[in-house]
Amino acid sequence: MTHKATLPSPGSSATQSNSAHFLADAIVDHCSHEKASFHTPGHKGRPAGGGAFAQAQEIFTFDVTELPLTDELSCPSAVLFELEKRIAALWHARHSLLSVNGASGALIAAVLACTPSKQKLLIPRNCHRSIIQALVLSGLEPIWYEPNWSSCWGFWTDVNPASFSAALFEHGQQLAAAVVVSPTYAGDTSNIEQLSNLCRQASVPLIVDEAHGAHMASTGTRTGLAAGADLVVHSLHKTLGALTQTAILHIGTGAQIETGAVRSALNLLLTSSPSYLLLTSIDETIRQMEADGSLSLQTKISELNLQLLKLLAPARGVETYVSAGGSDPAHIVLRIKGLPAKDLFLQLCQKGIYPEAVLGSGVLLLLGQGSTACDIEFLAAVLEQLESPVARTYWPTILPPPPAAPQILTPRQAAFEPSEMLPVAAAIGRIAADCFAPCPPGTPVLVPGQAIPPEILSFSCPPALRVVIESPIQGEN
Ligand SMILES: Cc1ncc(COP(=O)(O)O)c(C=O)c1O
């Protein structure tokens, strides 16, 4: 008889017990006890195909399911519940819930948890497209506010408290929540304490999309949980070392939202077969942070950032973005005089350096838990060698996108109306049925329910757009 593959087994026990503190240990315990599997997954720990992926045997061994030792994500009570408690202790949250549906799923759940009996959601122009998905699912109407814009670099930056506050108090009673993105894709952080105080005065919950800031030590006025936000979303795969698709939805200590309501919202979006590879990677990342201390990752990333800036100093023509407010060291946006950002991106890729994205007139480089001093030295050496074709000494001003197009229907109404596909030129003036938010960074250019503006032609959008049928624009309603 062929048994299931078992792990080399760090300190595993052959008897089933509920004493495992870490998920990896619970899985090792389970594997050492199980002689034959008659449950999902169908690979039974024995990979098919024989190719390179099948050689990664341990991936399959850790790909288990809900079993007596491995707990259940939708209503955790054992090892996963302990993991949630450890995470909450690390970030000083009231509760921290696990997402295997990315920061996207956690953000949608955050909005849904705040929705009952409200009509509107206060959102920034640089929100992630998952917020638009949340509008479709919740039926809420978007109320837009404009963060600051860098016309020198061509991207949204931190939140301007005045424009935030004006929209907040104009719509206060009708708002389910207000959303802030901090750090932004370029790394700008906002004064969350100030925004959170405004939200408290208006009795509106504050959701902070901190997907790009899980590595920031949870202190001061610019991190969501320390600064009094109600719900904070951390991606664990952008700057931390967990597997892609992992995230946390934290509930702040002062939040007026019941934990059960947040878990129910998260469960609405949850597969009934959450991946234990993802969950184990969360547990291991947290275990590392507990061992290293909460400041260590931020310190490491700050040191790497400084190292790069020092090495770049002599590199002719290299310019890095410096935020006017607070800036996060894991995000480095740079450009080279005379070299268009797309060309810089391609030249780096040709040398084996793959940046995160082209962003405005620069290229975004992300540091993370796995970054090393060698990566930085290699990058600096390559930048020194790049030739820029034109000796230009200035950058053209980049204007902000035009104001949000008129919202004729709510995103939910538009998404569920009968619709048709039209070539972009023919779709102008019609009501959008889909969101268009090119990735990265996934910020919306067009939202369901908006009148499609002529400016859409200036974006490299798909050749055809989905529009609501027989809904020519009335101008008002
Ligand atoms: C600001 C922001 N929020 C949320 C997300 C969604 O994160 P995830 O890919 O983990 O779903 C992203 C992804 O790029 C993002 O940039």
The ligand as an SDF file (V2000), in Angstrom:
LIG
                    3D

 16 16  0  0  0  0  0  0  0  0999 V2000
   -3.9940   50.3350   -2.7400 C   0  0  0  0  0  0  0  0  0  0  0  0
   -4.4040   48.9060   -2.9980 C   0  0  0  0  0  0  0  0  0  0  0  0
   -5.4090   48.3730   -2.2870 N   0  0  0  0  0  0  0  0  0  0  0  0
   -5.8210   47.1070   -2.4770 C   0  0  0  0  0  0  0  0  0  0  0  0
   -5.2180   46.2980   -3.4090 C   0  0  0  0  0  0  0  0  0  0  0  0
   -5.7030   44.8910   -3.5970 C   0  0  0  0  0  0  0  0  0  0  0  0
   -4.7630   43.9820   -3.0980 O   0  0  0  0  0  0  0  0  0  0  0  0
   -4.8210   42.4310   -3.4380 P   0  0  0  0  0  0  0  0  0  0  0  0
   -4.0720   42.2710   -4.7160 O   0  0  0  0  0  0  0  0  0  0  0  0
   -4.1400   41.7810   -2.2750 O   0  0  0  0  0  0  0  0  0  0  0  0
   -6.2270   42.0160   -3.5590 O   0  0  0  0  0  0  0  0  0  0  0  0
   -4.1630   46.8050   -4.1850 C   0  0  0  0  0  0  0  0  0  0  0  0
   -3.5180   45.9640   -5.2080 C   0  0  0  0  0  0  0  0  0  0  0  0
   -2.7190   46.3540   -5.9800 O   0  0  0  0  0  0  0  0  0  0  0  0
   -3.7440   48.1590   -3.9770 C   0  0  0  0  0  0  0  0  0  0  0  0
   -2.7420   48.6890   -4.7060 O   0  0  0  0  0  0  0  0  0  0  0  0
  1  2  1  0
  2  3  1  0
  2 15  2  0
  3  4  2  0
  4  5  1  0
  5  6  1  0
  5 12  2  0
  6  7  1  0
  7  8  1  0
  8  9  2  0
  8 10  1  0
  8 11  1  0
 12 13  1  0
 12 15  1  0
 13 14  2  0
 15 16  1  0
M  END
$$$$
